[in-house]
Structures are given as structure tokens and as C-alpha cells.
Amino acid sequence: MKKSLIWQLIAAFVLAIVTGIIFGDKMEVVQPLGDLFLRLIKFIITPLVLATLVVGVASTSDVKKLGRLGGKTVIFYLVTSMLAITLGIVAGKLFSPGSGIDISLEGKEAPEPTETDGVIQTILNIVPTNPFEALASGNILQIIFFALLIGIAITLVGEKAQPVQRFFDGLAEVMYKITGMVMAIVPIGVFGLLAPVVGEYGADVLLPLIKLVLAMLAACVIQLAIVYALIVKQFGKMSPIRFFKGIFPATAVSFSTSSSSGTLPVTIKSAQENLGVSKEVSTFVLPLGATINMDGTALYVGLCSMFVAQYFGIDLSISQMATVVLVGTLASIGTAGVPGAGLIMLTMALSAVNLPLQGIALVGGIDRILDMMRTSVNVTGDAAASVVVDATEKRKLEKQKKQKQSA
């Protein structure tokens, strides 16, 4: 990765914050820059995921390996989500963000969460009734399923399917090139997205809930700088400094867009080019993570559950905290691909321990700020998973080679 891109992104962040504070709502004038960048990102997601995953599966030619990749990925995501939500609860206990705040709920209405079908229906919805409709709507989980079957079928058909494989191989290379073109304007896009947000959320909005913002920030930093750093170093055998430098473009875009799926092309490119993750692993693990891995959102659920309990003067028991951890972890899978996942997960957690749902209205004013932080953690967690899974696969391959040589 070019060092100049990192500095350009840092400059875009600083400029967005400074101009947002100075000019306030007037910074909406640069919003079209951010909207254009988002449209370009969304433009490349579907063909990129489809082409790269088909090529990755077809080149693997081992169905057992795909099952192994899937198992490792899901276990990683569940474990880190459980750690994240536990960290959120601990941060809530230490910071006590809901204690002593003078905010009235009068006139505040809790936003209605989008309905979710739960874990079983989400699993059923992975299978598209019309694959072309899935491609048109950008349903990532259904696209993954479609691409997996095409890749497996290409392997099973053999020689006759080679023209199909070459088509997708060529399409993948074209999409990589287009992604590189879009990456060139990432700093402009980040500025266009971030400056209006800073201008909209001034000190008047943040100050009453500053303890909650600081608690969320501290918990996210710990999840990134300690949990992921240790995991990447221990299991991925990679320097944490290299990891964070390599994934920084994706982290910056996710912070600005508040969208894991929207950041996916940048995440894949950063993982492959900067972290050395193989195409077959990155194109499988990262799209899956963008839809079902929500470490940052799990952290947010744990923290906000404590915040709501403290606001209403309710002391959660150990068993209730354990319930929040369990519900939040399972909900990270059950709400896959549903807009407003953080709100859905928080509603589930509050309902599970009988906390007033009106408490959701308390964080409504600053939810975009919290969303930016939790999405950055989500995307970085996806990247950490790709590094770890790729490292284990490479070690397994080396072991097999040594066994063949010794034999």
C-alpha cells in the first residue's frame, strides 16, 4: 500500500473535522462527493463478490476445504462477538454512562426497529429463489451461496466448464482494476461523508451523553488494539502494526460510511494487497463477515444495555448480564443482512432482560456517531478473521508438503 494514501486519508479526516466544526450545517454542500463515492462502491460490490468467489472456489477444487474454511470463519466470528459484548458490559460497569444524566424522555420516541426473522429464517433466506434477483438487490449472503454452487459445479464438470471459469477469472481481474480506480478517490469520499456528519452533530448534541461516547470509544480501542492485535499476532503470525496499517483504508471508509457491506471492496483489496491474504480466503471470509460478523455492534449492545439499565436505576444481575451476552452473540447471526442491525440487536437484548425499550430513544441523537465506531470494529474484525484463517490454511498446506517429502 502506498504510504501517501494513509496520509491522504488522515488529512481528509482532519480537514473534515475542522471544517465541520467551523462551518456546521453548511458542510452539507460537500455531501454529493460522499454520495458519489458511495454509489461507486455499491456499483462494484456485486460483480466483485460474485466473480472473485466463483474463481476462488473453482481454483480450490476441494469441497472439504470449503467446509473447513466455513467452520473456522463462523467459530471465529462467534467467539469474537462474545468477547466484544462482554467488553461492552465491562465498559458500562466501569464508566457508568447512564448514571446521573439529566435527560428527559418526554417528547422522545424510540425508533421502530426493522423486523427480523431470526436465525432459522435467516439461514433459509441464504438460498435465493431467483439468483438474478439476488444479484439485482445486492443480497450478499444469497450471492455467496450462488457463487459457491457455480464454483463447485465448475470443478465437478471439469474441462467443459473451463470457458465459464475463464469468463469469471477475466471478470474478477476487471473488477480488481475498477476497484483500484475507485480507491484513488477514497480521501475525497471520506471527506464528503464525514464533514457533513461533524457539522450536524455539534457539542450541544454530544455533551449530555459524552460519557457514553467516551465509553464506546474506549471499548472500541481495546477491542482493536488489544483483542485483535493479540489474535492476529498469536494465530495469524502477523505484526499488529502491519495489520492495522494494511487495513487502515478499509477502517477509514467504514468509519465514514457506517456500512460493512459498503466497505467490502476496499476491505478485500486491502486484505489481499496489504496483508497478503490469499484470494480464495479473502473472497470467502470477508463477504461472509460483512453480513454476519458484528463485533462492534455486539460491543454497542452490551454497553447500551448497561446504559439503559443505569438510566432507569436498574441493577442487572450476573444472570441478566449473561443473558445479554448470549442474546447479543446469537443475534449477530440472526440479524444478518438486515438494515439497522444495531437497533435490532439492542431491542432483543433489552427485551430479554425486561429493560424499558424507551431507553433506545436516549441514544437516538448520537446513534450515527456510535454507528461509525462500531462499524469500524466490525470491518477490522472481518479482516482479522481473514488473516487468521489464511494463516492456518497456509500452515496446514506446509505441513502436508513436509509429510509428502518425508514419505
C-alpha positions, 0 to 999 in steps of 0.5 A: 500500500502506498504510504501517501494514501494513509496520509491522504486519508488522515488529512481528509479526516482532519480537514473534515473535522475542522471544517465541520466544526467551523462551518456546521450545517453548511458542510452539507454542500460537500455531501454529493462527493460522499454520495458519489463515492458511495454509489461507486462502491455499491456499483462494484460490490456485486460483480466483485463478490460474485466473480472473485468467489466463483474463481476462488472456489473453482481454483480450490477444487476441494469441497472439504476445504470449503467446509473447513474454511466455513467452520473456522470463519463462523467459530471465529466470528462467534467467539469474537462477538462474545468477547466484544459484548462482554467488553461492552458490559465491562465498559458500562460497569466501569464508566457508568454512562447512564448514571446521573444524566439529566435527560428527559424522555418526554417528547422522545420516541424510540425508533421502530426497529426493522423486523427480523426473522431470526436465525432459522429464517435467516439461514433459509433466506441464504438460498435465493429463489431467483439468483438474478434477483439476488444479484439485482438487490445486492443480497450478499449472503444469497450471492455467496451461496450462488457463487459457491454452487457455480464454483463447485459445479465448475470443478465437478464438470471439469474441462467443459466448464473451463470457458465459464471459469475463464469468463469469471477469472477475466471478470474478477481481474476487471473488477480488481482494476475498477476497484483500484480506480475507485480507491484513488478517490477514497480521501475525497469520499471520506471527506464528503461523508464525514464533514457533513456528519461533524457539522450536524452533530455539534457539542450541544448534541454530544455533551449530555451523553459524552460519557457514553461516547467516551465509553464506546470509544474506549471499548472500541480501542481495546477491542482493536488494539488489544483483542485483535492485535493479540489474535492476529499476532498469536494465530495469524503470525502477523505484526499488529502494526502491519495489520492495522496499517494494511487495513487502515483504508478499509477502517477509514471508509467504514468509519465514514460510511457506517456500512460493512457491506459498503466497505467490502471492496476496499476491505478485500483489496486491502486484505489481499494487497496489504496483508497478503491474504490469499484470494480464495480466503479473502473472497470467502471470509470477508463477504461472509463477515460483512453480513454476519460478523458484528463485533462492534455492534455486539460491543454497542449492545452490551454497553447500551444495555448497561446504559439503559439499565443505569438510566432507569436505576436498574441493577442487572444481575450476573444472570441478566448480564449473561443473558445479554451476552448470549442474546447479543452473540446469537443475534449477530447471526440472526440479524444478518443482512438486515438494515439497522442491525444495531437497533435490532440487536439492542431491542432483543437484548433489552427485551430479554432482560425486561429493560424499558425499550424507551431507553433506545430513544436516549441514544437516538441523537448520537446513534450515527456517531456510535454507528461509525465506531462500531462499524469500524470494529466490525470491518477490522474484525472481518479482516482479522478473521481473514488473516487468521484463517489464511494463516492456518490454511497456509500452515496446514498446506506446509505441513502436508508438503513436509509429510509428502517429502518425508514419505 
